[in-house]
Every structure is written in C-alpha cells, then in structure tokens.
C-alpha cells in the first residue's frame, strides 16, 4: 500500500497536479483500494491542522510581508552598505548582510527572494554581470529558513512532535547560519578579486554607520524581542509571531509610514495563500501518514536501515543523500510533512540528538530550494530578474557547494549545531 501511495503521488505530481492535491488523490485511491472507511478522512485532516503551534506560520508570514512592505529592506541595505560597502565585492557583501537581516524578520526564502531581487538586482547589475547579481540574491534569500525565525523549522518541529522544540531548533540554526553568511561573503571577495571587479561604495565612516544604525535600530529590535521572548520562555512561538505582526504594523504605520490601510488586504491575502498551502499539505499528508503507519512502513524502514548500518554518521549520510535527491524534485514543505514522521523516530533510535538531526534535515531541504529542476528560489529570482534559468544555475553553483560543505561540517561536528541551544537550556 505504501509503495502504491508513493508511486501514485509521484505520477500525479509529475503530471502537474498541485502537490497537496496529488497527496490527497493518492491517499483517497489507497483508501478505496484497501477498503478503509472514508469517514476517517475529515476527522484526520481536521485533527492535523487544528493546532495552536501551527498558528505561528500564518502570523510569521504576515509579519514578514508587513515588514517588507514597510520598507525595512531599504534600511537594512543602507546599514550594510555603511559597514562593508567600501571593500572589494562590497555590494555582494551588502546583499548577504541584507539577506541575513531580512531573514531575522521574515523566516521565508521565497518572500526574501522576491524583495531582494526587485530592490538589489538593478544596482548589482551595474557592478557585476546580471547572472552573478541574480545568484547573489538567490543565495542571500536562502538564509531565510536557516536563521530564526524560520517557517521551515516550525513545520519540522510540528511534524517531529514533542521531542523537538521550536525555540531550540531556532537556536540550532544561529551558528551554522552565521558560518554560511560569512562563507558567502568570503566567496564573494574571492570571486570579485579573481574577476577584477572594482571597489565601489562610499568610504567607511563611523559617523555614517552610527546614523544608519540609529535608523535601523527599531527594525533590529524586532528579532531581539520576538526570538528572545520565545527562547527566554516569556511567550510561545505562536504568541511571539502575533507580537511580530503588531510590531510590524507599528513600524509600517508610525515609523517608516510606508504602510497604508489600502495595502493590508493584499498583504493579508498573500500571507493567507502561503499559509493555506502549508495547511493543505499537512491535512492531506495526515491521511498518507496514517495509512503508512497502518502499513507498518516506519518499522519496516527502521529494520532496513539498521540492517544496512548501525553507525549514526552513516545513517546521517544516507539521509543526506535521500534529501539531496528529494530536494531536487519535491517542494520542501511537502518533503517535511511526508518524511519527518518516517525518519525522525529512526534518528532517535540511532541515539542522534533530535536538534542536530532536525537542523541537518532542514538545511538539506533549504539547499534543495536552490537546486534545479524544482528550486523554488531559483524560479522566483529568475522570474523577477528575467535572468534565464540556465544562466542563473551556472552562477549559483559555488554558493550551493559552500552550503553543502557547511552541511558536512554540521553532520561531522554536531557541537556546531547543538552548543548554543544546549547552553540556553534546550
């Protein structure tokens, strides 16, 4: 039955049916073939999405949309430019720091890619070739799900159950996220030096940095308040996400004054559509998860993997290979929802730290958002910048390679991931 579900799902997805509905049709077909009562379907679907922690997803989506519309990207760019604009590859560094700053308020790569592409690529194209400019933005946007808050980590923690906390997973991404960001900047410096790109930007000025820091301070306080409150136990992730929405509204209406009542319907609709897609995936996947549990697939998969290896590192390597392939062809939220209930319990049997495995899992699929043929960030950047996909893929490979190098470091040296959350009591 499990094999039939997977094959049916892959066939329908390849034919172009939306992923959520491909899951639903495959599940319904399996129910019909096996004679299981259809009355369990609405109960399972409702139970899967009727969750207080899941409410954090639409709130964080809404907060991210509001902050982007409120003009925070321009302030982050100005601050980054005042710090690193006058070095070789300076605008590339500005792009990476802007992506990291935006990641701390949005938590989603797609919205970051859209905002950064529209704002930065015209300026970047005057200094670098347009293909490299688009690749820079795609790499910077991919920091969104790695640095907290992260929508991907919320979905993972929900699917993994009580063994993984959202706050702990947020903190697990801080050190690797910083390593990736710094690695991107070093890579940009090397590429700029190799290609002989001129130094641009205004000379460094402490006064200018302080002015821009003052302008951006209200924006930088948001992740401190929201993430700090979640980690400190002052409020839950859902309550923190709601606070982020209120904070974003206050900035947009009272500080930058770039938000208007006319903007709100469109912002709410965009956030609602994204959240509805995730909710539909979770609802339909709950039927598949139930059928696979009835079919004893998790137990069979555990026996198979344990027969192949008893070494946790080898298991992590096998999972990385599986997720590399899955990430190339499957939308990341669908992959979390289908694979976390299968692989997370097996990781616990191997004695792997749940936060370590969770972050490695998330990072695998985040990289998949940059890999063809179904790299969603690539599609967004290509669509906004009008850079052909083939040219964009050629320019983005160095950044993908660096992310895989950091992934390998995180697998072999778990302390990179676990030290900070453990120090904070997770």
N, C-alpha and C positions, 0 to 999 in steps of 0.2 A: 504493500500500500504506500509506504513512504517513497519508494522508487517511482511509483506511478504519479504521486503528487509532484515530486521534483521535476520529472520529465515533462509532465503536463504544464507546470508553471513555466519552465524554460521555453517550451514550444510557444506558449501564448505570449510570453514576453518578447520573444524573437519576432513574432508576427506583428508586434507593435501595440498590443493591448497594454494600457497603463499597469504598472507593477502591482498596485493594490488590487485591481480587479483581476489580474492574472492569478494572484494568490487566491482570491475568493472563488473564481471559477474552478480552479484546480481542486480546492478543498470541497466544493459542492459536488464535483464529479466523483471525488473519492467517497464522499458520504453516500451518494446514490449507488455506486458500485458495491460498496460493502454493506449497504442496508442499514446504516446507522440512522437513528431517528433525527429528522431535520429540526425538530423543535428545540434542540440544544443550541442551534446556531445563534439566534438573537441573544440568548442568555450569555453565552460565551463572549460574544462580541461586546455586549454592554458591560459585562464584568471586566473585560480587558481595558476599556478606556475610562471606566468610572473610577478614576484615581486622583487623589489630591496632588501627589507629586507631579503628575503629568501636566497639571495646570501651569507649571513653571515654563513649559515650552511656548505656549502662545504669548505669555507675558514677556519672556525674554525676546521673542521675535518682534513683538510690538515695541518694546523698548529700543531695540536695535534700529528699527525703521524710523522711530521718532528721533533718535539721536542723529542719524544720517541726514534726515530732512532738516533738523535744527541747525545744521552747518558745523557740526563738530569736526568733520573731516578736514575742512579748511584750517581750523585752529591747530589740529594735530600736525598737519603738514607744515604750517608756519613754525611751530615749535621745533619740529625735527630739522627743518631747514636752517634754523638759527644755530643748531648744535653741530650738525655734520654736513651742512651744505657746501662748505669750502674745503673739501677733500676730494681726491680722485675717486670718481664714481659717486660723488656726493648726492646727486638726485636719486641714484639707486638706493643709497643708504636711507635717504628721506622716505622713499617708498616703503622700505622694510620697517622702519620705525613707525610710520603711519599705519601700516598694516597691523603691527603689534598693538599699537594704541587703540585702533578700532576694534581689534579682537577682544579687548578687555571690556567693551561695552555692547558688542553685538552677539558674539558666540556662534556666528554662522558664516561659512565661507562664501556662499552664493551672494548674499546681500553685500558683503565686503567687496567681492569681485566687481559687482555692478557699480558700486560707489567709487571705488578707486580707479576703475577703468575710465569712467566718464570724466573724472577730475584730473587725474595724473597723466594719462597717456598722451594728451596733446602736448604737455610740457616736456615729458620724457622724450617724445619723438623728435624734438628739436636738438637733443643732445646725442641720443642713441638711435640706432635703427628701430623702426616701428615694431619689428618682430621681437627684439630683445625687450623693448618697453612693455609690450603685452605680456611677455613671460615674467618680467619683474612683478607686474601687478598680480598675475595668477599665483605666483609663489607667495607674495605678501598676503594675499587674501586667504591662502591656505593655513595661515596661522590662526584663523578664527576659531576652529573647533579644538585647537590644541591648548591655547591659553584660556584660563577661566574668564567669564562663564562660558560653557560650551554646551550647545544643544545636543551634540552627539554624545557627550558624557552623560547627560541627563537620560537620554534614551537607553544607553548601555546600563546605567545603574538601575533603571526601572526594570529592564529585562533580566538583569542578573539577580534581583531580589535583595534580601536584607544583608547579604554578605558584603555588599559594596555601597558606600555612602556617596552621595553626590558631592558633598564638601571634600571628602577625601580624594575623590577622583579629580576634582578641580585642582587641588593642591599637587597631585601627582603630575599634572601637566606643566607646572610652572618652570621647573628647572630644564626639562627637555625642550620646552618652548623657547626659553631664553637661548639655549645652545643652538637651536635651529636658526633663530633670528640672527644671532652673532655669526653663525656659519654662513648664512646667506650674505651678510654684509662683507665678510672676508672674501667670499667667492666673487662678489660684485667688484671688489677692489682689484682682485687678480685679473678678472676679465677686462676691466677698464684699463689697467696697465698694459695688458697684452695687446689690446686693440688701439692703444694710444689716444684714448679719449681725453679731452682737455678738462682741466679743473674749472668748475663753474661755481656760482653762488657768491653771496656777499662774504667779505672777510669776517672771521669769528669775532664776536663782541659779547662780553659778559653782560653788558647793559641790554643788548638786544635779546639775549637768552632770558634774562630776568623779566623783560617786558612780555615776551611771548609766553613764558611760564605763568606769569600772572593772568594773562588772557585765557590760558588753557587750564588753570588750576581747578575751576569749577567742573570741568569735564573729567579731569584726572581723579577727582574725589569720588566720582560715581563708583568705579570698581573697588575703591578702598572701602566705601560704606557698604556696598552690596555684598561683595565677596568676603570682606572682613566680618560682616554680621553673620553670614552663613557659617564661616569657619569658626567664629567665636561662639556660636550657639545662640546668638541673640534672636535669630528667626530662621525659619526653614528656607529651603531653596525656592519654594513657591512664593512665600511671603517676600523674600528678597527680590524675586522677579517682579512682583507687584510694586514694591518700593522703587525699583528701577524705572518702571513706567511713569510713576508720579514724578520722579526726579527728572526724567527726560522731558516730560510736559513742562515742568517748571523752567528748565533751561531753554526750551524752544520758545516759550511764550514770554518769559521775563528777562532772560539774559541775552541770548542771541537775537531774539524777536524775529526769527525766520519761520516760525510755525504760525499757521492761521487756522481758524476753525474750518476753512474750506479744504485744508489738506487732510484733516482727520479721517473722513470717510475712505479715501483711497489708501491711506496708511493702514487703517483697520482691516480693510478688505485684503490687502496684500499679506499682512500677518496672519489673517484668518485662513487664507488659502493654503499657505505653507503649513500651518498647524493642522488643518484638516487633512492634508496629505499624510502627515505623520500619524494622525489618529486613525485614518482609514487603513493604513498599513498595519498598525498594531491590532485593530479589530479583526481584519481578515486573517492576519498571521496567527491569531489566537486559536482559530479553528485548526490550522495546519499543525500548530504546536500540540494541540490536544490529540489529533489523530496520530502524530508521530510518537507521542507518549504511549498511546494505546498500542501502537505497533512495536513498542519497546526499542525504538531506534536509539535513544540516548545510551541505554545499557549495551546494545549491540556495538555501537560506535566506541564506547569506552573499552569493551573487551578487545575490539580490533586494534585500537591504538596501543593498549597495554601489551598486546601480543607483538606489536612492532617494536616498541621501545619502553623501557622503564625510566629513561633519563628525562627529567623535566626540560632540559635545554633542547634535546632532540624534539620533544613534543612541541615546544615553542617554535622551533624551526619549521616543523610540519605545518603548524597553524599559520605561520607567516607565509609559507608558500601557498596554502589554500586561500588565504585572504588576498594575496597578491593577484591570484587568478580571478577570484570573486570580485575584487575591486575594479578590475578592468571591464567587467561586463554588467555588474549589478549596482543599482543605486545604493548608496551607503546606508540609509535608514532601513531599507529592506534587508540588507545584509545583517545589521544589528538584530533586527527583530526575528529573523529566521535562524541565525547561527549562535547568538549568545546563549539561548536556553539549552543548546546542544553542547557547546564547547566549554562554557564557564564551569559547570559542575565537574567536568572531566579534569579541568585545570586544578580544581580544588583537591581532587583525588591524587594528583601528582604532587601535592604539597606546595603549589605555587601561590605566592601572595596574591590575593584577589585584586588589590590595587595595581600591582605590577602587571598581571595578565590583562586587566581591564584597560590600562593605558596603552599597552602594546597593541591590543586589539583595535582600539580607537585610532591610534597612529597609523596602523596598517591601512585602514579604510580611508583615512584622511588623505594619505598619499594617493589612494585609488581615485580621488577626485581630480587628480592631475594627470592620470594615465589614460591614454586612449584605449579602446574606442568610445567608452562611456564616461569620460572625465567631465563631470558636470561643470566644474570651474572653467575648464578649457572652453566649453561651449558658450558660457556666459561672456568670458573675456573676448573670445573670437567674435561673438555677435555684436558686442558694444564697440569694439575697436575696428571691426571689419578686416582683421588680420586672418588670412586663410588658416584653417586648422593645421594643415601640413607644416606651414612655416612656424606656427606657434609651438607645435610639438618639438620641432628641431631645437628651438631656443630654450625650452623649459626643461630639457633632459638633465642639464647639470644640477638644477635645483632638486629634481626628483632623486638623483643619485645621492646628493647630500642628505636628503631626508631618510633614505634607506640606510645610509651609514649611521645616522643617529639612531634609527630603529635597531640596528645591530648592537650598538653600544648599550641601549636600554635593555635588550634581551640578555646580554652577557654580564652587564653590571646593573643589577636591579636597584642598587642604592641610589642611582641617578633619579629613579622614579619614586622610590619609597621613603627616602630620608626625610624630606620636608613634611609629607602628611603624617608620618610616624612621630616626628618632633612636635606636631600640633595635636597629637592625641588620637589620630585615626588608626 
